[in-house]
Structures are given as C-alpha cells and as structure tokens.
C-alpha cells in the first residue's frame, strides 16, 4: 500500500493499493477497459484469483461485489490529458481510503432521480460505476415473488460526499465520494 497524508491545507489523507488489471491481453480492449473513477472488485476468474488482480463490478446485487477494493486512481497512461484506458495485465493503483473526486456514479432508476443527497451509501454495479445502495438491497420488481427480497450488497464502503443532481438523460456522471474499503 502507498500512503499519502495531508501536506498542506485542503489536502486530505488517502490510501492506495497496488493492483493488476485482471483481464488478459487476449480480450478486446473494450471488454477489459478500466478508466479513472471506476469501481473495482477482486478478480474471481481462476487465472487471476490471486488477491491483487481486479475486475469490473458484477451485476447489481451479485455477492462478488462484496469484494470491492476501491476506485481506480492511477495506471500507466501516456495519452494527452491521461484519458486512455488501463491496459490488461498492467499494474496500477486503486484508492481504498479517503476523498475521491470524480467517481463514476450511475443514475438511480430507469427515469433517473432528481438528486442524490450527501451521505448516501453507494455500492459497485455493472459497468464499474457506483449506485445508491437502497436499490440493490431491496428488490424493486413488480413480481410479487421477488418484490422486497433482500439482495447481496456492499453498504457503507463508499459514501457520497456532495449532493448531486443526476441527469435524467445521462446513464452516468461523476461525483465526490469518501471511500473506506480498507
């Protein structure tokens, strides 16, 4: 782990964990793409189940999301403005503690939610974004057999650090969050 402590007013304590993109080089880059701000979980596929390889989050409510390790922070990237993707099998850092500005948040519900309040609990979801926990802990289906059923979910590891209006037309946006996945 790499530690960074506040050095000047306005800076905050952050903790990073060195990890490896668990996707193999034989996958197409779109299937194995991580960018800064994505949620990451420990890889569970047999060739990368080593405790330091990561993969994208699974479908919301999947118990594998309980292996959340942090948010992608830094990786080898030589593109202008560092807008490139994390290449398969390369090493980099995920932030596992502290304030992170620019986490990928998925909109809440099919039509979107007008606002998300600071303090909302978030969890990893398909597409390596974060989603408000309540939607994954309680089933929101119209099927009476599954409506209200409790689903697996990670609660309290990522907390929204600012109130955000979510765009109804956009599937994702970025926000400031506090991570505590140590």
Backbone as CSV, one residue per row, in Angstrom:
resi,resn,N_x,N_y,N_z,CA_x,CA_y,CA_z,C_x,C_y,C_z
1,UNK,0.833,-1.182,0.000,0.000,0.000,0.000,0.872,1.238,0.000
2,UNK,0.378,2.270,-0.639,1.075,3.544,-0.661,0.267,4.520,0.174
3,UNK,0.897,5.232,1.083,0.203,6.152,1.950,0.531,7.587,1.559
4,UNK,-0.485,8.424,1.607,-0.285,9.844,1.357,-1.045,10.572,2.447
5,UNK,-0.388,11.409,3.187,-1.053,12.162,4.238,-1.103,13.629,3.864
6,UNK,-1.970,14.356,4.533,-2.144,15.777,4.236,-0.825,16.523,4.412
7,UNK,-0.440,17.251,3.406,0.804,18.012,3.447,0.556,19.501,3.494
8,UNK,-0.623,19.911,3.079,-0.951,21.325,3.026,-2.441,21.491,3.309
9,UNK,-2.857,22.701,3.699,-4.292,22.921,3.937,-5.105,22.538,2.689
10,UNK,-6.204,21.865,2.916,-7.066,21.471,1.807,-6.803,20.071,1.290
11,UNK,-5.634,19.507,1.573,-5.364,18.135,1.164,-5.890,17.194,2.230
12,UNK,-6.238,15.979,1.834,-6.784,15.005,2.775,-6.001,13.707,2.708
13,UNK,-6.136,12.889,3.744,-5.455,11.606,3.789,-6.081,10.651,2.781
14,UNK,-5.213,9.944,2.058,-5.650,8.969,1.069,-4.769,7.738,1.178
15,UNK,-5.352,6.564,0.926,-4.592,5.324,0.912,-4.845,4.634,-0.421
16,UNK,-3.764,4.149,-1.032,-3.847,3.485,-2.327,-3.361,2.048,-2.193
17,UNK,-3.877,1.190,-3.035,-3.471,-0.213,-3.069,-2.994,-0.528,-4.482
18,UNK,-1.833,-1.153,-4.590,-1.324,-1.542,-5.901,-2.042,-2.817,-6.336
19,UNK,-2.545,-2.809,-7.572,-3.283,-3.952,-8.113,-2.904,-4.154,-9.582
20,UNK,-3.389,-5.245,-10.139,-3.159,-5.559,-11.551,-4.497,-5.685,-12.244
21,UNK,-4.609,-5.126,-13.447,-5.814,-5.317,-14.260,-5.899,-6.811,-14.552
22,UNK,-6.901,-7.474,-14.018,-7.019,-8.921,-14.111,-7.473,-9.438,-15.458
23,UNK,-7.799,-8.559,-16.380,-8.192,-9.012,-17.711,-6.954,-9.400,-18.507
24,UNK,-7.065,-10.445,-19.312,-5.923,-10.923,-20.087,-5.752,-10.106,-21.352
25,UNK,-4.544,-10.109,-21.876,-4.244,-9.337,-23.082,-4.989,-9.857,-24.308
26,UNK,-5.541,-11.062,-24.233,-6.262,-11.616,-25.380,-7.672,-11.053,-25.503
27,UNK,-8.188,-10.382,-24.460,-9.512,-9.773,-24.533,-9.444,-8.489,-25.345
28,UNK,-10.533,-8.139,-25.994,-10.567,-6.859,-26.702,-10.513,-5.749,-25.669
29,UNK,-9.922,-4.645,-26.008,-9.704,-3.568,-25.053,-11.019,-3.036,-24.490
30,UNK,-12.105,-3.037,-25.257,-13.369,-2.543,-24.725,-13.903,-3.459,-23.632
31,UNK,-13.634,-4.758,-23.726,-14.099,-5.691,-22.705,-13.277,-5.582,-21.438
32,UNK,-12.076,-5.090,-21.544,-11.171,-5.042,-20.398,-10.843,-3.614,-19.988
33,UNK,-11.646,-2.646,-20.375,-11.326,-1.242,-20.141,-11.694,-0.771,-18.748
34,UNK,-10.705,-0.246,-18.041,-10.904,0.485,-16.795,-10.477,1.911,-17.088
35,UNK,-11.173,2.875,-16.520,-10.743,4.270,-16.569,-10.775,4.815,-15.147
36,UNK,-10.141,5.950,-14.935,-10.141,6.559,-13.610,-11.581,6.812,-13.163
37,UNK,-11.834,6.493,-11.906,-13.173,6.696,-11.347,-14.021,5.442,-11.311
38,UNK,-13.599,4.370,-12.004,-14.363,3.118,-11.997,-14.209,2.386,-10.674
39,UNK,-15.277,1.734,-10.253,-15.222,0.849,-9.086,-14.539,-0.446,-9.504
40,UNK,-13.786,-1.050,-8.593,-13.075,-2.296,-8.898,-13.301,-3.308,-7.777
41,UNK,-13.436,-4.582,-8.177,-13.543,-5.664,-7.206,-12.406,-6.650,-7.464
42,UNK,-12.107,-7.472,-6.471,-11.086,-8.501,-6.668,-11.529,-9.449,-7.769
43,UNK,-10.585,-9.842,-8.611,-10.882,-10.782,-9.694,-11.197,-12.154,-9.105
44,UNK,-12.203,-12.803,-9.682,-12.595,-14.122,-9.187,-12.429,-15.201,-10.251
45,UNK,-12.055,-14.827,-11.492,-11.842,-15.862,-12.502,-10.536,-16.595,-12.165
46,UNK,-10.500,-17.874,-12.430,-9.431,-18.749,-11.934,-8.023,-18.296,-12.313
47,UNK,-7.823,-17.727,-13.505,-6.469,-17.334,-13.916,-5.989,-16.063,-13.225
48,UNK,-6.874,-15.319,-12.557,-6.473,-14.075,-11.891,-6.914,-14.023,-10.435
49,UNK,-7.297,-15.130,-9.859,-7.758,-15.166,-8.475,-6.545,-15.259,-7.552
50,UNK,-5.809,-14.140,-7.442,-4.540,-14.131,-6.721,-4.496,-13.112,-5.579
51,UNK,-5.571,-12.375,-5.361,-5.609,-11.414,-4.266,-5.144,-10.016,-4.619
52,UNK,-4.589,-9.821,-5.820,-4.176,-8.473,-6.220,-4.670,-8.085,-7.606
53,UNK,-5.309,-9.000,-8.323,-5.887,-8.675,-9.629,-7.318,-8.189,-9.434
54,UNK,-7.726,-7.234,-10.267,-9.069,-6.666,-10.159,-9.850,-6.883,-11.437
55,UNK,-11.152,-6.730,-11.336,-12.056,-6.806,-12.482,-13.172,-5.801,-12.276
56,UNK,-14.025,-5.672,-13.281,-15.180,-4.783,-13.175,-16.181,-5.377,-12.200
57,UNK,-17.011,-4.531,-11.647,-18.078,-4.992,-10.761,-19.063,-5.845,-11.557
58,UNK,-19.747,-6.724,-10.842,-20.725,-7.614,-11.461,-22.093,-6.942,-11.460
59,UNK,-23.105,-7.649,-11.945,-24.482,-7.151,-11.939,-24.873,-6.768,-10.519
60,UNK,-25.629,-5.688,-10.382,-26.041,-5.220,-9.070,-26.631,-6.325,-8.212
61,UNK,-26.220,-6.382,-6.945,-26.715,-7.388,-6.040,-25.921,-8.678,-6.050
62,UNK,-24.958,-8.813,-6.965,-24.151,-10.028,-7.030,-23.209,-10.066,-5.830
63,UNK,-23.125,-11.204,-5.114,-22.250,-11.285,-3.938,-20.778,-10.992,-4.237
64,UNK,-20.326,-11.175,-5.484,-18.926,-10.877,-5.814,-18.607,-9.403,-5.619
65,UNK,-19.622,-8.535,-5.690,-19.384,-7.108,-5.465,-18.939,-6.831,-4.037
66,UNK,-19.155,-7.785,-3.133,-18.680,-7.634,-1.757,-17.156,-7.647,-1.693
67,UNK,-16.492,-7.993,-2.794,-15.035,-7.986,-2.870,-14.506,-6.633,-3.364
68,UNK,-15.300,-5.585,-3.191,-14.925,-4.225,-3.579,-13.621,-3.828,-2.900
69,UNK,-12.652,-3.351,-3.700,-11.356,-2.946,-3.143,-11.084,-1.450,-3.276
70,UNK,-11.800,-0.753,-4.140,-11.569,0.678,-4.258,-11.956,1.215,-5.621
71,UNK,-11.505,2.443,-5.860,-11.809,3.143,-7.106,-10.506,3.387,-7.856
72,UNK,-10.539,3.099,-9.154,-9.351,3.224,-9.998,-8.824,4.655,-9.928
73,UNK,-7.529,4.773,-9.570,-6.921,6.090,-9.386,-5.804,6.374,-10.376
74,UNK,-4.905,5.416,-10.593,-3.721,5.683,-11.421,-3.231,4.400,-12.079
75,UNK,-2.806,4.530,-13.324,-2.258,3.403,-14.088,-1.426,3.974,-15.220
76,UNK,-0.581,3.158,-15.857,0.246,3.662,-16.960,-0.639,4.213,-18.083
77,UNK,-0.416,5.468,-18.436,-1.244,6.120,-19.453,-0.431,7.249,-20.073
78,UNK,-0.082,7.109,-21.318,0.730,8.125,-21.991,-0.088,9.034,-22.901
79,UNK,-1.425,8.911,-22.862,-2.257,9.758,-23.717,-2.253,11.192,-23.210
80,UNK,-2.510,12.127,-24.086,-2.588,13.537,-23.710,-3.773,13.710,-22.769
81,UNK,-3.547,14.329,-21.630,-4.602,14.533,-20.646,-4.946,13.283,-19.863
82,UNK,-4.173,12.232,-20.044,-4.389,10.946,-19.388,-5.851,10.494,-19.490
83,UNK,-6.304,10.349,-20.717,-7.676,9.924,-20.982,-7.745,8.500,-21.513
84,UNK,-6.626,7.812,-21.526,-6.594,6.438,-22.033,-7.120,5.436,-21.028
85,UNK,-7.228,4.181,-21.465,-7.730,3.115,-20.607,-6.578,2.321,-20.004
86,UNK,-6.868,1.621,-18.925,-5.910,0.769,-18.243,-5.784,-0.514,-19.042
87,UNK,-4.607,-0.774,-19.555,-4.373,-1.937,-20.403,-4.430,-3.235,-19.592
88,UNK,-4.951,-4.309,-20.186,-4.997,-5.600,-19.494,-3.612,-6.033,-19.013
89,UNK,-3.576,-6.620,-17.825,-2.394,-7.165,-17.173,-1.393,-6.106,-16.704
90,UNK,-1.671,-4.803,-16.865,-0.800,-3.752,-16.340,-1.110,-3.503,-14.872
91,UNK,-0.107,-3.000,-14.133,-0.265,-2.677,-12.716,-0.614,-1.206,-12.563
92,UNK,-1.339,-0.893,-11.507,-1.702,0.479,-11.207,-2.207,0.564,-9.778
93,UNK,-2.895,1.660,-9.466,-3.379,1.886,-8.111,-4.883,2.089,-8.086
94,UNK,-5.518,1.543,-7.055,-6.894,1.898,-6.720,-6.831,2.617,-5.380
95,UNK,-7.698,3.601,-5.210,-7.769,4.296,-3.934,-8.736,3.532,-3.051
96,UNK,-8.288,3.160,-1.856,-9.136,2.371,-0.962,-9.545,3.142,0.295
97,UNK,-9.060,4.373,0.466,-9.491,5.198,1.588,-9.314,6.664,1.227
98,UNK,-10.270,7.481,1.658,-10.163,8.924,1.524,-11.134,9.520,0.533
99,UNK,-11.050,10.816,0.386,-11.920,11.564,-0.521,-11.440,11.387,-1.953
100,UNK,-12.356,11.043,-2.849,-12.029,10.853,-4.267,-12.964,11.738,-5.076
101,UNK,-12.395,12.591,-5.913,-13.191,13.482,-6.744,-13.244,12.928,-8.158
102,UNK,-14.412,12.498,-8.605,-14.560,12.001,-9.975,-14.959,10.543,-10.061
103,UNK,-15.560,9.995,-9.009,-16.041,8.614,-9.059,-17.223,8.523,-10.016
104,UNK,-17.290,7.444,-10.780,-18.388,7.245,-11.733,-19.627,6.789,-10.967
105,UNK,-20.699,7.588,-11.051,-21.965,7.288,-10.379,-23.007,6.999,-11.453
106,UNK,-23.757,5.918,-11.287,-24.821,5.596,-12.227,-26.115,6.235,-11.761
107,UNK,-26.929,6.627,-12.714,-28.194,7.249,-12.332,-29.062,6.231,-11.604
108,UNK,-29.946,6.744,-10.805,-30.803,5.906,-9.968,-32.150,5.709,-10.639
109,UNK,-32.498,4.466,-10.965,-33.803,4.174,-11.557,-33.828,4.397,-13.049
110,UNK,-34.863,3.894,-13.695,-34.975,3.976,-15.149,-35.090,5.412,-15.632
111,UNK,-35.823,6.235,-14.905,-36.011,7.623,-15.324,-35.004,8.557,-14.687
112,UNK,-34.217,8.046,-13.766,-33.256,8.889,-13.081,-33.877,9.550,-11.865
113,UNK,-33.060,9.929,-10.931,-33.506,10.588,-9.714,-33.058,12.033,-9.790
114,UNK,-33.888,12.937,-9.321,-33.561,14.357,-9.412,-32.271,14.687,-8.664
115,UNK,-32.127,14.203,-7.443,-30.914,14.484,-6.677,-30.518,13.288,-5.829
116,UNK,-29.243,13.224,-5.526,-28.708,12.287,-4.541,-28.120,13.149,-3.445
117,UNK,-28.489,12.896,-2.213,-28.027,13.712,-1.098,-26.685,13.241,-0.576
118,UNK,-25.890,14.177,-0.095,-24.620,13.836,0.547,-24.902,12.864,1.685
119,UNK,-24.040,11.890,1.835,-24.224,10.879,2.857,-24.873,9.604,2.343
120,UNK,-25.343,9.614,1.086,-25.957,8.415,0.510,-24.907,7.315,0.389
121,UNK,-25.281,6.098,0.751,-24.381,4.957,0.607,-24.407,4.476,-0.830
122,UNK,-23.226,4.134,-1.355,-23.100,3.691,-2.737,-22.433,2.327,-2.766
123,UNK,-22.692,1.568,-3.830,-22.059,0.267,-3.997,-21.715,0.038,-5.456
124,UNK,-20.745,-0.857,-5.739,-20.379,-1.130,-7.133,-21.509,-1.815,-7.873
125,UNK,-21.587,-1.547,-9.175,-22.626,-2.112,-10.022,-22.049,-2.350,-11.415
126,UNK,-22.750,-3.097,-12.239,-22.327,-3.386,-13.602,-21.846,-2.116,-14.293
127,UNK,-20.765,-2.234,-15.049,-20.230,-1.077,-15.753,-19.221,-0.321,-14.925
128,UNK,-18.855,-0.871,-13.775,-17.850,-0.287,-12.888,-18.214,1.084,-12.366
129,UNK,-19.506,1.358,-12.264,-19.952,2.583,-11.637,-20.446,2.291,-10.235
130,UNK,-20.918,3.316,-9.553,-21.493,3.171,-8.219,-22.969,3.520,-8.293
131,UNK,-23.758,2.844,-7.495,-25.204,3.013,-7.492,-25.666,3.167,-6.049
132,UNK,-26.714,3.971,-5.775,-27.211,4.059,-4.400,-27.570,2.674,-3.870
133,UNK,-27.192,2.379,-2.640,-27.354,1.048,-2.061,-28.796,0.585,-1.999
134,UNK,-29.725,1.445,-1.667,-31.102,1.012,-1.420,-31.686,0.230,-2.590
135,UNK,-31.306,0.582,-3.816,-31.858,-0.125,-4.966,-31.366,-1.556,-5.069
136,UNK,-30.208,-1.850,-4.498,-29.679,-3.201,-4.595,-29.988,-4.044,-3.362
137,UNK,-30.289,-3.405,-2.241,-30.579,-4.175,-1.042,-32.023,-4.643,-0.996
138,UNK,-32.921,-3.878,-1.578,-34.328,-4.252,-1.599,-34.762,-4.367,-3.056
139,UNK,-35.270,-5.527,-3.440,-35.716,-5.732,-4.820,-36.840,-4.780,-5.175
140,UNK,-36.773,-4.141,-6.318,-37.776,-3.166,-6.743,-38.580,-3.691,-7.929
141,UNK,-38.892,-4.966,-7.941,-39.608,-5.534,-9.077,-41.102,-5.536,-8.824
142,UNK,-41.885,-5.748,-9.869,-43.337,-5.845,-9.720,-43.767,-7.288,-9.484
143,UNK,-42.843,-8.223,-9.608,-43.119,-9.632,-9.361,-43.304,-9.830,-7.864
144,UNK,-44.483,-10.272,-7.449,-44.757,-10.404,-6.015,-43.873,-11.448,-5.352
145,UNK,-43.357,-12.403,-6.103,-42.500,-13.435,-5.511,-41.134,-12.880,-5.114
146,UNK,-40.649,-11.862,-5.840,-39.325,-11.331,-5.535,-39.345,-9.895,-5.028
147,UNK,-40.475,-9.223,-5.088,-40.542,-7.832,-4.651,-40.210,-7.739,-3.163
148,UNK,-39.303,-6.858,-2.834,-38.901,-6.674,-1.458,-37.880,-7.685,-0.975
149,UNK,-37.426,-8.575,-1.871,-36.430,-9.569,-1.472,-35.090,-8.902,-1.229
150,UNK,-34.406,-9.327,-0.206,-33.093,-8.777,0.098,-32.068,-9.359,-0.857
151,UNK,-31.229,-8.498,-1.417,-30.173,-8.902,-2.334,-28.826,-8.615,-1.694
152,UNK,-27.791,-9.276,-2.189,-26.447,-9.017,-1.671,-26.032,-7.592,-2.016
153,UNK,-25.308,-6.947,-1.145,-24.842,-5.595,-1.448,-23.798,-5.124,-0.459
154,UNK,-22.978,-4.189,-0.902,-21.950,-3.613,-0.057,-22.466,-2.268,0.407
155,UNK,-22.565,-2.066,1.696,-23.082,-0.803,2.204,-22.067,-0.090,3.068
156,UNK,-21.899,1.186,2.850,-21.060,1.999,3.707,-19.604,2.069,3.316
157,UNK,-19.201,1.363,2.265,-17.802,1.431,1.849,-17.527,2.672,1.007
158,UNK,-18.545,3.155,0.331,-18.429,4.400,-0.435,-19.622,5.272,-0.056
159,UNK,-19.342,6.505,0.336,-20.381,7.433,0.760,-20.290,8.682,-0.109
160,UNK,-21.413,9.119,-0.635,-21.449,10.327,-1.451,-21.084,11.520,-0.577
161,UNK,-20.095,12.302,-1.000,-19.588,13.413,-0.194,-20.164,14.759,-0.599
162,UNK,-21.070,14.766,-1.561,-21.703,16.010,-2.002,-23.069,15.684,-2.565
163,UNK,-23.999,16.593,-2.429,-25.308,16.394,-3.056,-25.149,16.621,-4.548
164,UNK,-25.761,15.763,-5.339,-25.614,15.852,-6.791,-26.965,15.718,-7.472
165,UNK,-27.202,16.549,-8.462,-28.355,16.376,-9.328,-27.934,15.409,-10.423
166,UNK,-28.737,14.399,-10.690,-28.380,13.447,-11.730,-29.145,13.780,-12.997
167,UNK,-28.471,13.691,-14.110,-29.095,13.993,-15.391,-29.986,12.827,-15.810
168,UNK,-31.223,13.111,-16.103,-32.172,12.070,-16.496,-31.746,11.426,-17.807
169,UNK,-31.114,12.176,-18.691,-30.733,11.636,-19.997,-29.383,10.941,-19.988
170,UNK,-28.615,11.096,-18.948,-27.285,10.511,-18.899,-27.278,9.278,-17.995
171,UNK,-26.638,8.209,-18.453,-26.572,6.981,-17.659,-25.605,7.117,-16.495
172,UNK,-24.556,7.934,-16.654,-23.568,8.097,-15.583,-23.141,9.557,-15.467
173,UNK,-22.582,9.893,-14.335,-21.955,11.193,-14.100,-20.878,10.972,-13.046
174,UNK,-20.133,11.992,-12.706,-19.086,11.842,-11.693,-19.434,12.668,-10.469
175,UNK,-18.890,12.227,-9.328,-19.160,12.938,-8.078,-18.011,12.706,-7.110
176,UNK,-17.994,13.518,-6.058,-17.007,13.382,-4.986,-17.555,12.393,-3.971
177,UNK,-16.724,11.400,-3.616,-17.131,10.367,-2.662,-16.050,10.172,-1.611
178,UNK,-16.423,9.564,-0.499,-15.456,9.151,0.506,-15.417,7.629,0.491
179,UNK,-14.226,7.067,0.366,-14.040,5.618,0.274,-13.482,5.123,1.602
180,UNK,-13.977,3.987,2.070,-13.410,3.339,3.258,-13.451,1.825,3.057
181,UNK,-12.603,1.368,2.143,-12.566,-0.050,1.759,-11.250,-0.694,2.179
182,UNK,-10.813,-0.428,3.388,-9.537,-0.979,3.858,-9.779,-2.199,4.705
